[in-house]
Amino acid sequence: MEILRQILLIVHILGYAGLLGGLLVQLKGPYAVNALMRDGAGTAFVSGLLLVGVLEAGDAAVDHAKIGVKFAVSLIILVLVMANLRKPSLPKGLFLGIGALALINIGVAVLWSSAHTF
């Protein structure tokens, strides 16, 4: 189970890397949803769901509040990406908002931890 969890975690991280990479390559504009953003958002969302399933099936303690926040933010990202997939361009604010939500979700994952102390 631990190996599966680690593989899913790597896939989840790669999903967010793809989403952010797709955003970064377009910073100079024009702003649009590209295939890398679509695939990254979908990969991060699905692998996150699977990761929670593996954690719940095992003996790991799951912080449901943290998972709920990450799920909500990830779902918003996925909906925004998919809803704007076929549009030729996006407003700068929406485009940067998708990036901000991705960074917020990464921040929640890293900074909100009940198992570790600083």
Buried (B, 14 or more C-beta within 10 A) or exposed (E): EEEEBEBBBEBBBBBBBBBBBBBEEBEEEEBBBBEBBBBBBBBBBBBBBBBBEBBEEEEEEEBEEBBEBBBEBBEBBBEBBEEBEEEEEBEEEBBBBBBEBBEBBBEBBEEEEEEEEE
